[in-house]
Amino acid sequence: DKSGNDGSSYEKAIVIDKNNESAGIAEEYKWLRENYPGYTSQGQSLQHKDKKVYDVLHITTKEGEKKDIYFDITKFFGKF
């Protein structure tokens, strides 16, 4: 993505620029499919940090590596 963020930390979270939760969540999974094809989901957690809201998706890559991917969902969180 344009910002150079790879989702590896809060500081490098993928910013999801959508206006409601269903569109925002769809965008998260689209990003994962594009960047980690063949991944499997290990769940997710909601995190609050510095007045922002993050979805942290726990995945295992196709190669078997476990990763946490950070998404900044402040823009759409709680909007339906």
Helices and strands as residue ranges (DSSP letters): E 14-15, H 21-35, E 40-49, E 52-60, E 66-72
